[in-house]
Amino acid sequence: MDLVSVDPVFNLYNEEWPIWTYPVQMPGAKFVLKGTATDSIVSPGCIISGGSIDDSVLSPNVRVLEKADVTDSVLLSNVRIGKNATIRRAILDKNVVVPDGGEVGVDHEADRARGFTVSDGGVTVVGKGVTVMPPS
């Protein structure tokens, strides 16, 4: 999460310390239907379609739909966030799907009941390829 701070310790934009990696070949991130991102990193291929991203890192090819709210989170590649979903202080591994109205990181007891890991610091982690079911 330090990456989204004003002056991160590990600065991806330091030209004197280049990152030697193969870049993902995707179109640029797209914001439609008044989708927004503040204090965040949004990777290529992401589409923010009416959702709101704040203090978060989105890896390539993430989709966030209308009225979804993602805060203080890291979403890895190919994550899908449905309409009206809420993600708070969470790490979602690759290919996670949060359906319309779904929540992660809002109620830690509900997260644990669904088998997610919640750190001592209150960060919810959802494993690779999981489709998040509504809390019971």
C-alpha positions as CSV (number, residue, x, y, z in Angstrom):
1,M,0.0,0.0,0.0
2,D,3.0,2.2,0.3
3,L,3.0,2.4,-3.5
4,V,0.1,4.8,-3.5
5,S,1.6,7.2,-1.0
6,V,2.9,10.6,-2.1
7,D,6.5,9.6,-1.6
8,P,6.7,5.8,-1.4
9,V,9.8,4.1,-0.1
10,F,9.8,1.9,-3.2
11,N,9.2,4.4,-6.0
12,L,8.1,2.9,-9.3
13,Y,8.8,6.2,-11.0
14,N,12.5,6.5,-10.0
15,E,14.2,6.8,-13.4
16,E,17.6,6.0,-11.8
17,W,16.3,2.6,-10.7
18,P,14.4,1.1,-13.7
19,I,12.1,-1.9,-13.4
20,W,13.2,-4.5,-15.9
21,T,10.0,-6.5,-16.6
22,Y,7.9,-7.5,-19.6
23,P,5.0,-5.1,-19.6
24,V,1.4,-6.4,-20.0
25,Q,0.2,-5.7,-23.6
26,M,-3.3,-4.3,-22.9
27,P,-5.1,-1.1,-23.6
28,G,-4.9,1.7,-21.1
29,A,-7.2,1.8,-18.1
30,K,-10.6,3.2,-18.9
31,F,-13.0,5.1,-16.7
32,V,-16.6,5.3,-17.9
33,L,-20.0,6.3,-16.4
34,K,-18.2,8.6,-14.0
35,G,-15.9,5.9,-12.6
36,T,-13.2,7.4,-10.4
37,A,-9.9,6.5,-8.8
38,T,-8.1,8.6,-6.2
39,D,-4.7,8.0,-4.6
40,S,-4.5,4.7,-6.4
41,I,-2.6,2.8,-9.0
42,V,-4.8,1.4,-11.9
43,S,-3.0,-0.9,-14.3
44,P,-3.6,-1.4,-18.0
45,G,-6.7,-3.2,-19.1
46,C,-8.8,-2.1,-16.1
47,I,-12.3,-0.7,-16.6
48,I,-13.9,1.3,-13.9
49,S,-17.5,1.5,-15.0
50,G,-19.2,3.9,-12.5
51,G,-17.3,2.5,-9.5
52,S,-15.2,4.3,-7.0
53,I,-11.6,3.4,-6.2
54,D,-9.7,5.0,-3.3
55,D,-6.2,4.3,-1.9
56,S,-6.0,1.0,-3.8
57,V,-3.8,-0.9,-6.3
58,L,-5.5,-2.6,-9.2
59,S,-3.6,-5.1,-11.3
60,P,-4.2,-5.6,-15.0
61,N,-7.7,-6.4,-16.3
62,V,-9.7,-5.6,-13.3
63,R,-13.4,-4.6,-13.7
64,V,-15.3,-2.5,-11.2
65,L,-19.0,-1.9,-12.0
66,E,-21.5,0.8,-11.1
67,K,-21.7,2.1,-7.5
68,A,-19.1,-0.4,-6.3
69,D,-16.7,1.0,-3.7
70,V,-13.1,-0.2,-3.3
71,T,-11.0,1.3,-0.5
72,D,-7.6,0.5,0.9
73,S,-7.3,-2.7,-1.1
74,V,-5.2,-4.6,-3.6
75,L,-7.0,-6.4,-6.4
76,L,-4.8,-8.8,-8.5
77,S,-5.3,-9.6,-12.1
78,N,-8.7,-10.4,-13.6
79,V,-10.7,-9.6,-10.5
80,R,-14.4,-8.7,-11.1
81,I,-16.3,-6.4,-8.7
82,G,-20.1,-6.3,-9.3
83,K,-22.6,-3.4,-9.0
84,N,-23.0,-2.0,-5.5
85,A,-20.3,-4.2,-4.0
86,T,-18.1,-2.9,-1.2
87,I,-14.4,-3.9,-0.7
88,R,-12.6,-2.5,2.4
89,R,-9.0,-3.2,3.4
90,A,-8.8,-6.4,1.4
91,I,-6.4,-8.3,-0.9
92,L,-8.3,-10.2,-3.6
93,D,-6.1,-12.7,-5.4
94,K,-6.3,-13.4,-9.2
95,N,-9.7,-14.2,-10.8
96,V,-11.8,-13.4,-7.7
97,V,-15.4,-12.5,-8.4
98,V,-17.4,-10.4,-6.1
99,P,-21.1,-10.4,-7.3
100,D,-23.5,-7.5,-7.3
101,G,-24.0,-6.2,-3.7
102,G,-21.2,-8.4,-2.3
103,E,-19.0,-7.3,0.6
104,V,-15.4,-8.1,1.6
105,G,-13.7,-6.5,4.6
106,V,-16.9,-4.9,5.9
107,D,-17.7,-7.5,8.5
108,H,-14.7,-9.5,9.6
109,E,-16.8,-12.2,11.4
110,A,-18.8,-12.8,8.2
111,D,-15.5,-12.9,6.2
112,R,-14.0,-15.6,8.5
113,A,-17.3,-17.6,8.3
114,R,-16.9,-17.7,4.6
115,G,-13.4,-19.1,5.0
116,F,-11.4,-15.9,4.2
117,T,-8.3,-15.0,6.2
118,V,-8.4,-11.8,8.3
119,S,-5.0,-10.6,9.5
120,D,-4.4,-9.2,13.0
121,G,-4.3,-5.8,11.4
122,G,-7.8,-6.3,9.9
123,V,-7.0,-7.0,6.3
124,T,-9.2,-9.6,4.6
125,V,-7.6,-11.9,2.1
126,V,-9.6,-13.9,-0.5
127,G,-7.8,-16.7,-2.3
128,K,-7.3,-17.2,-6.0
129,G,-10.3,-17.9,-8.2
130,V,-12.9,-17.6,-5.4
131,T,-16.4,-16.4,-6.1
132,V,-17.5,-14.5,-3.0
133,M,-20.8,-15.7,-1.7
134,P,-23.1,-13.3,0.3
135,P,-22.6,-13.7,4.1
136,S,-25.0,-16.1,5.7
